[in-house]
Amino acid sequence: MNDVQEATSPATSLSGPATCVSKVELRVSCKALLDRDTLNKSDPCVILMVQTNGQWTELDRTEVIKSNLHPVFAKVFSLDYYFEEVQKLRFEVYDIHGTHSIGTRDDDFLGGVECTLGQIVAQKKMVKPLLLKYGKYAGKSTITVHAEEISGNNGYVELSFCAKKLDDKDLFSKSDPFLEIYRINDDETEQLVHRTEVIKNNLNPVWEPFKVSLISLCSCDEERKLKCLVWDYDSRGKHDFIGEFYATFREMQKISSGNKVTWDCVNPKYKQKKRNYKNSGVVILSDLKLHRVYSFLDYIMGGCQIHFTVAIDFTASNGDPRNSCSLHYINPYQPNEYLKALIAVGEICQDYDSDKRFSALGFGARIPPNYEVSHDFAINFNPEDDECEEIQGVVEAYQNCLPKIQLYGPTNVSPIINRIAKLAAGDGNIKDASRYHILLILTDGVVTDMADTREAIVRASYQPLSIIIVGVGNADFTDMQILDGDDGVLRSPKGEPVLRDIVQFVPFRDFKTASPAALAKCVLAEVPKQVVEYYSHKAICPMCPVRDLSTPILSPLATTPTE
């Protein structure tokens, strides 16, 4: 099987639980790879590894591109994406000798990089230097990973191309044509979108229909130029150029029943040299099927930031922090339950916030300087800026805060919910999908101000906000289940229902023997659906919506949200 044909093999899926949010496509390219071959350039291939239960296993690999130190791979990696999990990936680049055999010699390894799927998704385009063993840089080698969402019915177009009367480049047989489509980015760089299969010995090829996401095809801009190249395949990698043409998605949509869109396939050198030259054949778009559905990843990859806030219970029922029986006891050898829950949830959320700064609040304590009870204070004691640098900053602020406060009570959480809801309301007034809030409340008992809390949650359900409550310790949390809404619609004391279910309550003790990842997975699993529900109710598209398309299926009100 040749390298072009391998590129069209089915994308590999990373299997997971049935609660999968979406599928993500990863496209890979490299620059300035090390040259390991004496006579020729390296023949690179990228292997994608995934970590499961601490073990790295190969998920899939790209095609081999012959004699190329700046490869752009056509192979698409398809992975199931879970917002609520840390999905660790490793990309390894090898110089392949023979038929897809990975050598055991060190000089076959061109470099690798580790990251999480969440990091790639949040950045959309991740560029990282390749590292050799022991963290040594592989010269100036870099790897670029582009992430794009693809689902069975999530924002994609199905295209069918054919060609007529292509130039014959072969001496004893006809050309073996294949088509490449590149998206031209704002910085004039070119991103390979699709490479068709090779049609052997045929000047009038009909290529297989293919599906491509709208974001991948045109970056949500129907006027964006697409560069299309037709080649005659060569098994040594030295493909003969037949011709090119430029198109836009708007042009493609001119197709209608019975009518096809055609482009002259032009070789610029022939056009310049030959007076009567017209083209090197024509390429025809024979069919186009368009679908549009917005999902969680549409919003995240459109630039929506997740702002994370943690609120910690400092009431006296937690016990004296100096006592080892206290829920706030700082054990030098292992984190307490508050820290375990904070780190488990916070490490997921931090991949989706570009500035990595998180608000950290406390309630139920007497605080300096006057030691009055506060149900809404910054644990860094800076009321002007309650944010901490990364999750580690929150952990340090929590540890520094404990000796300075007096645990007291009662357990009132409505002031903090109202505060964050007000902050979220300011973001909601912007009328775009730029920021969504997650409030993590860690408490050791049933809230005292239940009526006010219900009222606050009902008000908050109209804002871009989700609330996670983790019950720490062994208290009876039965009454807290009311806030979750899983057993019925949560209502305010006056009977007004929530607009949407935004609260997830979980007792930490249910996960005491499980890994921190299990807790995070449970409490964050509903967030993607809640994000989509909010923006769908507001009829707000992702920040890079497809504009002015001729079909009404793409209008915001005509979309069908999905998890």
N, C-alpha and C positions, 0 to 999 in steps of 0.2 A: 504493500500500500504506500502511495507516495505522500510527500509532506502536505500537499494541498488537500488531498482527499482526507487525510487524517484530521485536518482542521474542521471538517464538517461532521465528525463523529458525534453522537449524542452527548450532551453535557452531562456530567456526573453529578448525582444528587447526594448530599450528605444527609443520611436518614436521621430522623429524630421523632419526638413525640407528635401526636396528632394535632397539637396546638400550634403548629408551625404558622408563623405570621406571614411569611413571604419567602420567595426565592430571590436570591441575589446572584447576578452575573458578575464575574470578575474577569477582566481582560488584562493581559500582562504584556509588558514590553521591557526591554533592557537597553542600556547604553554603555558604551566603553567597556565591554567585557574583556577579561584577560584573554590573551591569545596563547593557548596551550599547544597548538599544533606547529610543527616545524615548517612544513611546506605550505599548508593552507591555514585559513583562519578557523577558529573554533566552530563546531557544529552544535549550537546550544539547544538545550531543552530545559523547561522549568517543571519541577515536580512540586505539587501542592501537598503538604503534610497537614494533618489535623491532630490535635491532642485530645485523647479520650482517656479518662481515668489516669492521667499522668503519663500516658504512653503515646509516642508519635507514630502515626501510621500514614502510609501514602493513600491519598484520596484519588488523585488523578495526575496526569501530566500533559504538557503541551505536545504539539508536533515538534519534530527536529527541523531546524532551519539550517541549511547547509552554508558553511563558510560565511558567517555573518556575526560581527561583534556588536551590532545595534539591532537585534531582532525585534520585530513586532509580530507577536504570535496571534494566530487566528483562533486557536482553540479557546473556547469559553468555559470557564469553571462555573458550575451552578451549585450553589449551596443553600440549604434550608437556613433561614435566618430567624433567630430568637432574640428579641430585645432583652428578655429577662435573663439571658445567660452570657457568661464570658466565653466566647468561642475563639480559642487560640489556634492560630494558623502559622505555618512556616513555609516559606518559598525557598526552594533550593535549585540553583542553576548548575547544570552539568554540561561538559563537553562530551558528546556521545560518540563512541567508536563502534562501528558496526550497526547492527539492527537493534536499536533501543536498549542496548545493554549498558547499565550503569557500572562503570569501572570501580575497582576497589582502590586504585591508586589515588593519592592525594591530588595529583595534577589534573584529575578529571573534574574536581569540584571547583566551580568558578565563583561560588559565594552563596550566601543565604541571608534571610532576614525573618524575624519573628514579629508578629503583631496580633491584634484581635480583629475579628470581623467587624465589631462595632466601631473600631477606629477607622477602618477603611470606609465604612458606610457613612460615618459622620463627616469625613473629609471629601468623599466622592472620588478624589484622585490623591493617592498616596505615593510619594516619591521617597525612597530610602536608599542609603548606600548599602551595597552588598558587603557582607563580612565573611572572612575566612575563619578558620578555626582559631580559637582563643581570642576572638574579638578583633582580629587584625583586619583593617580595611583592604578590600580587593581592588587596590589601585583607585581609580576614579569611577569604578563600576557602580551603576545605580539600577534599581528596578522600579518600575512604575506600575501601579495597580489601579485600574479604573473600576469603580463599582456602579452597577446599574441594577435597578429592580426589574425582575421579570416574573410574572405570574401567569397562570393559565388564561386569565381574562383581565389582566391588569395593564392597561395602557400600551397596547401594541398594535402594530400594523403587519399584515401578511402581504408580501409582495411576490409577484411572479414575473420573471424576466425571460426573454428569449432574444435571439439576434438573427439577422439575415445578411447573407452575402459578405461574411467576414473575409479579410485578406487571408490568403493561404501562405503560411510561413514555412511549411515543410516541403522538402524537395521530392520525396517519394510517397508522401501521403498528405492528407489534409491537416489543417491546424487542429490542436487539442485545446479549445478555448475555455477559460474560466474568467469570471467577473469579480472585481473587487470594488467595494464601495467605502469611501473614506468620508468622514465628517470633518469639515474645516472649522476649527475652533476659533474663538475670538482672537487668540494670539497667533493665528495663521498656522498653527501646528495641525497635523492631520491625524485623526484617530480612525483606525480600521474598524468598520462597523460589521462588515460581512464579507466573506470570501466564499464563492460558490464552489460546487464540485467541478471537476474537470469532465468535459464532454469529449470523448475521444473521436478523432478523425471526422470532424463535422464543422462545416462552415455556416450552418444554420441551427445552432444549439438551442435547446429548450431546457433551461435550468430548473431544478426543483424549486417549488415555492418555499419561502422561508419567512419566519416571524422575527421581528426585531422590535424592541421597546421604542416608544416615541422619544424618550429621553436619549437613548443610545443613538437613534437615527439622526435627530436634528436638534438635540438639546432644548426641546420644547420651543423651537423657533422655526416656523415653517418656511421662512425666507433664507435660512442658513444654507450655504452652498455645500453640495455633496459632489465630491470628485469621484468619478467612476472610470475604472481602468479595465480594459480587456487584454488578456495575455494569452499567448500560445505556450502551453505547459512544456517545461523541459525537465527531465528527471534529474539532471545535475544541479538544478536550482537556477540556471541561467535562462529564465523565461523570456521569450521574444515578445516585445511590445507590439500589439496590434493597433490600439487606438484608445482614445479617452473622450469623455464628455462630462459636462457639468450639469447638475440638476438641482432642484429644490423640492421640498415636500409639497409646496404649493403647486408646482408644476405637475407632480405625480397625481394630485387630486383632481386634475382635469379629466382623468379617466372616467368614463361613464359607460353604461351598457351599450355594447356594440362598438364603442370607440376605444382606441388604444393610444398611449402616449409614446412617441418615438423620438430618438435622438440620433444625430449623425455621430458615428464613432470615428474620430479624427486623429490621424497621426500628424502632429504639428510639423515634423520634418518634411513629410511628403507634401503637405499643404504649401510649405514655403518653396519647395523645389519644383513641384509639378504644376504647370499652369492650369491644366484642366482637371486637377484633382478635386474630387467632391467629398469622398469619405472612404473609410476602410470597412464599410458595412454600416448597418443600423442596429441599434439596440432598442427593444420594444418592451414597455411595461404592459403586460397583457391583463393583469388583474391586481386589484388593491382592495383589501378588506381592513377596515379600521375599527378599533375598539378602544374605549376609554373608561377606566375605573380608578378612582383615587384610593390609595391605601396609606397606612402609617409610614411606609418608607418613602412614598411620594413627598410627604411633608418633611420628613427628616432630611432626605437628600435634596429637597428644595431649599434647605437652609434653616429649618425650624430648630431652635435651640431648646434643650431641656434644662430648665433651671431647678436645681435641687436645694431644698431647705429641710433641715432636721430640727425637730423640737423635742427636747429632753425633759422628762419628769424629774424634778428635784424636790418632791414632797417627802415628808419625814417618814412615811411608811416604807421607804426604800431601806431605811436603817442607816446608822452612822457609817459614813464612808471609811472611817478608820478601823471599823470592825470587819473581820473577814467574812462575816455572815451577811454583810450589806450587799445589796444589788449594785451599789456604786463603788464597791471595794476595788482598788487598783492593785491587781495581782501582777507582780513583775514577770511572772512566767506565762500567764495566759490572759487574754482580754475577758472582761466581764460580759454579761449578756447584752448590755447596752452597746458596748463597742462592737461585739460580734454582729449585731443586727445593723448597726450604722455602717460598718465596713462592707458587709455583704451587699447591701442595697446601694450604697454610695459608689462602690467600685463599678457597678453597672452604669449608673447615671453619668459618671464623670466622662465617659467616652462621648457623650452627646452635648457637652457644654464646652465651647471653644476656649473660654477664659479659665476654666477649671477653678472657679471661685464659688463657694457654697455658703449660703446663709446658715448660721448655727444659733438656735434660740433655746431658751430655757423657760420653765414655768414652775410655780409652786415653791419658790425659795425666797428667803430674805437676802437681799443683795446690798453690797456696799454702795455708797458710803453710809447711808442712813439705816440700812438693814430693814427696809420696809418690804412687805411681801409683793412680789411681782409675778404676774402670769404671762409676761411677754418681755424677755430681756435678752440682749446679745451676750452669749457666753464668753465673748472676748472683751466684754464691758465697754465696747465702743458703739454707742447708739447711732453714730453717724455712718458707720460701716460695719455691719454685722457679718460680713463675708470672711471666709478663711480660705487660704491657698490649698486647694486639693483636699482630698479626704484626710490625709495625714495632718493637715492644718486643723481640721475639725477635731480630730482625735487629741491633738496637743492642747487646743483651747478647752476641751472638756476636762482633760486632766489638770490643767492649770486653774480651772474655775472651781473645782471641788473644795479646795482648802479655804477659799475666800468667801463662800456662801454658807448660809444656815438652812438646812432642809426644813421645810415647813408644810404649807398646804393652803387651801384644799387643791384638788386636782381639777383645775379649770382649763379647758383647752379651747373654748370658743374665742378668747381674745386673739390667740395666734392664728386660728383658722380665718377669722375676720381680717386680720392683718395681711395674710398672704392672698386672700381672695381680693382684697382691695388692690394689692400690687398687681395681681393677675388681671384685674379689671382694667387697669391702666394699659396693660399690654393688649387686652382684648379690644380696646377702643381704636387701636392702630388699624384694625380691619385687614390684617394680613396674618399669615401663618408663620410668624417669626419667632414666637416664644411660647412655650408651654411649661407649666409649673408642676412639680411633684413635691408634696409636703409629707415627710416621714415623721410621724409622732410616735415616740417611744415612751410608754407609760407602764407603771406597775400596778395599776388598779382601775376600777370603773370610774369614769369621769363624774365629778360632783355636779357640774352644770349641764346635765343631760339635755334639758329643755333648750337652753341657749345654744348648745352644740348642734342639736338637730336643726334649729333655725339657721345657724351659721352654715351648715352643710347644704341646706336647701338653697340658700343665697349663692353659695360657692359653686353649685352645680351649673350655674349660668356662665361661669368663667373658665378660661383655659387652665384648669387645675385638677389634679388627681390627689387623693389623700390616702396614705397608707398608715395604718395604725398597728403597731406591734406591741402586744401585751407581754411585758417582762415579769418573771417571777411566777408564784403559784397562786395568785388571787383567783377568785371566781369571776371570770370574764363573761358570764352568760349575758348580762345586760348589754355588753358591748356589741353583741351580734346584731342588735337592732340597727346600729349605724351602718352595717355592711350592706343591708338591703337585699341580701341573697334570699331571705325568707319572705320577702314582700317589699313593696315600695316604701322607702323612708319618707316620712312626712314631718313637717314642722308641727309645733304644738297647736297651731291653728288649722292643721289639716292639709296644708299645701304640699304637694308631692315634689320630690326632686325632679329636675328637668332630665337628668341622666344619672346613672349610678356611678359615683366617683370615689366611693370608699371601699377599701379592702382591709379587713381586720384579720389578724392571725396571732394566736398565742405563741410566743417563742418556744414554750415547753414542747410543743408539737414537733419541733425541729432540733431538740437538744442533742439527739444522737445522730442527726443527719449533718451533712456538710453545709457550710454557709451558703453555697450555691443553691442548695435546695430551698432555703428560705427566700432568697432573692427571686428565684424562679416562680415561687408561689405568689409572692406579693406583687411582683411586677407584671405577671402574665396578662392582667386585664388592662394595663396602661395603653398599649397600642390601640385597642378597640375604643377606649375612652377618648384618646386623641382624635381619632377619626370621627367619632360621634359628635364631638364638640364642633370641629370645623365643618362637618357636613350640615349640622343644624344651622350654622351661621352662613352656609353656602359660600365658604371661603376655600378657594383653590390653593394648592401649594404655591410657593412663591415663584415658580417658573412654569406657569400654566401654558398650554398650547394655545396660541392666539389665533382668532379669526378663522378657524377652520370652517369649511363649508358645511359640515354636517352638524346638526344640533346635538349629537351624542356627546360632543366635547364641551358643551356649556356647563357651568358649575352646577346648575339645578338639575341637569340631566344625568349626572354621574351617579354611580352606584358604589357607595363606600364598601370596603371590605377590610377584614382584618389583615 
